[in-house]
Structures are given as structure tokens and as C-alpha cells.
Amino acid sequence: MAVTITPVDLERARKVAATVRDPEMPMLTLADLGVLRDVASVGSAVVVTITPTYSGCPAMATIRADLVVALHAAGFDDVDVRTALDPPWSTDWISADGRRALTEHGIAPPGPAPARSAGPVALTLAAPSRTTHCPLCGSADTQETSYFGSTACTALHQCRRCGEPFARVKEI
């Protein structure tokens, strides 16, 4: 006899999946990061859909494994984690709570993501000019010290007012 997931079980599975933390920025849950797209059921299986922050994100294998472990620990034996690439993830999907958590942990949250068009993407050779506020003192007098941070999603900055270095999540 096939067991099916009830609506109550599905809601519990959603809550469990929403608590799984991002391995690169553990102050964020997958829900806060906007990576958790859907939790559904097919028969007895819990089907979780996630979207990578960018193509080739090395954290995806860990995220997938962490979701399976969390759902198994909650009593869900049959778990299928799927990846959706369309629409592509955007930093605009980071929740207000996620943005607050980034700031509280000394990481500047991203500004609005660049507009996406249906046509060709214009090539720009200069880095876009953005105002980045220091997550520690709030000053806008900051400078980017490296476009490449500890993860592909971050850039390194320094505040000219308080002197502290900090990371900024890049707009995607």
C-alpha cells in the first residue's frame, strides 16, 4: 500500500526545509536566501526544488545533502531534491530578514539586482558604480578593495570612516 504525504506533513516538510542554513553564509536559511523554491509531494516522496545562486555554485551539493539529512531526521524517508534554473536566482530574492542577518554579521547586503531584459545583454567594460554602506557603522564612505571575496558571491570592501574591512554580497 502506497503512503502519501498529507497536507499537514507537507507543511511540516516545508518548515523543516526552510530552516536549513546556507553552508557559505550560515546566518541565512535557504528560505531567507531565496534558494528554496518549492516543497511538494509526489506520492510518498517529499520533492524539494532549489535554485543555485549562480551556475556552478559549489555549495549546491552541500545544500542538497543538508536538505536530505534534515528531512530524514524529521521522519521523511523519501526525499528528492531537484534543481530549477529558470528563472535564474536573483539577489532580489533575499528576504528582509536575510538582509538584516547579513548586516548583523558584518556583510553588506546587495542593492537592487540589475534589470534583466529579454534581448541581448549589453557588454560593459567598467565596473558598475554602487554605493555600499558599511554594515558596522552605516557610512557610505566605503571603497571596494577586491571584486573577489571569499566566495564568488561576495566582494571585499573597507570603510573609510571606521576603517573596518567587510564583505558585500554582489548583485545578481
C-alpha positions in Angstrom: 0.0 0.0 0.0 1.5 3.3 -1.1 1.8 6.0 1.6 1.0 9.6 0.5 2.1 12.8 2.1 -0.8 14.6 3.8 -1.2 18.4 3.7 -0.1 18.6 7.4 3.1 16.5 6.6 3.8 18.7 3.6 3.6 21.9 5.7 5.9 20.3 8.2 8.3 19.4 5.4 8.3 23.0 4.2 9.1 24.3 7.7 12.0 21.8 8.0 13.4 22.7 4.6 13.1 26.4 5.3 15.3 26.1 8.4 18.3 24.6 6.5 21.2 27.0 6.5 23.4 28.1 3.6 26.8 26.5 4.1 28.7 29.6 2.8 26.7 32.2 4.8 25.2 30.2 7.7 23.4 33.3 9.1 20.9 32.7 6.3 18.4 30.0 5.9 17.8 28.7 2.4 14.4 30.4 2.6 16.0 33.7 3.6 18.5 33.4 0.7 15.7 32.7 -1.7 17.3 29.4 -2.9 14.4 27.3 -1.6 11.8 27.5 -4.4 9.2 24.8 -3.6 8.4 21.9 -1.4 5.8 19.5 -2.9 4.9 15.8 -2.7 4.7 13.1 -5.2 3.1 10.0 -3.6 5.3 9.3 -0.6 8.2 11.5 -1.7 8.9 15.0 -0.5 10.2 16.9 -3.5 12.2 20.0 -2.8 13.1 22.4 -5.5 16.1 24.7 -5.2 17.8 27.3 -7.4 21.5 27.9 -7.3 22.7 31.4 -6.7 24.8 31.1 -9.9 25.7 28.4 -12.4 28.3 26.1 -10.9 27.8 27.1 -7.3 30.0 24.7 -5.3 27.6 24.9 -2.3 24.8 23.1 -4.2 26.0 19.6 -3.3 26.1 20.5 0.4 22.8 22.3 0.3 21.2 19.2 -1.3 22.8 16.9 1.3 21.8 19.1 4.2 18.1 19.2 2.9 18.1 15.4 2.7 19.6 15.0 6.2 17.2 17.5 7.8 14.1 15.9 6.2 15.2 12.4 7.0 15.8 13.5 10.6 12.2 14.9 10.6 10.9 11.4 9.6 10.6 11.9 5.8 12.2 8.8 4.3 11.7 9.5 0.6 13.3 12.9 -0.3 14.0 14.1 -3.8 15.9 17.4 -4.2 15.6 19.0 -7.7 17.3 22.0 -9.2 15.4 24.7 -11.2 17.4 27.1 -13.3 14.6 29.1 -14.7 14.0 31.7 -13.7 17.6 32.3 -12.6 18.1 33.3 -8.9 18.4 36.9 -8.1 19.7 38.7 -5.1 16.3 40.4 -5.0 15.0 37.1 -3.7 16.9 37.6 -0.4 14.3 38.3 2.3 14.2 41.3 4.5 15.2 39.0 7.5 18.1 37.7 5.4 19.3 41.2 4.6 19.1 42.1 8.3 21.0 38.9 9.2 23.8 39.8 6.7 24.2 43.3 8.1 24.2 42.0 11.7 27.0 39.6 10.7 29.1 42.4 9.1 28.2 41.6 5.5 26.7 44.4 3.3 23.5 43.1 1.7 23.2 43.6 -2.1 21.4 46.5 -3.6 18.8 46.0 -6.3 19.7 43.5 -9.0 20.4 44.8 -12.5 17.3 44.8 -14.7 17.1 41.7 -17.0 15.9 42.1 -20.5 14.6 39.5 -22.9 17.1 40.6 -25.6 20.9 40.6 -25.7 22.8 41.6 -22.6 24.9 44.7 -23.1 28.6 44.3 -22.5 30.1 46.9 -20.2 33.8 47.0 -19.6 33.8 49.2 -16.5 32.6 48.0 -13.1 29.2 49.5 -12.2 29.3 52.3 -9.6 27.4 51.4 -6.4 27.1 53.0 -3.0 27.9 50.4 -0.4 27.1 51.2 3.2 29.3 49.8 5.9 27.4 47.2 7.8 29.2 48.1 11.0 28.9 51.9 11.2 26.5 52.7 8.3 28.8 55.1 6.5 28.5 55.3 2.7 32.2 56.3 2.6 33.5 52.9 1.6 35.7 51.5 -1.1 35.9 48.2 -2.9 39.3 46.6 -2.2 38.7 43.5 -4.3 35.9 42.3 -6.6 36.7 38.8 -5.5 35.8 37.8 -2.0 35.9 34.5 0.0 33.0 33.2 -2.2 32.1 34.0 -5.8 29.0 35.9 -4.5 31.0 38.4 -2.5 33.3 41.4 -3.0 35.7 42.9 -0.4 35.3 46.5 0.9 36.7 48.7 3.5 35.0 51.6 5.4 36.9 54.8 5.2 35.1 56.1 8.3 35.6 53.3 10.8 38.4 51.5 8.9 36.9 48.1 9.1 37.0 45.6 6.2 33.8 43.8 5.2 32.3 41.7 2.5 29.4 42.7 0.3 27.1 40.3 -1.5 27.2 41.1 -5.2 24.0 42.0 -7.0 23.0 39.2 -9.4 
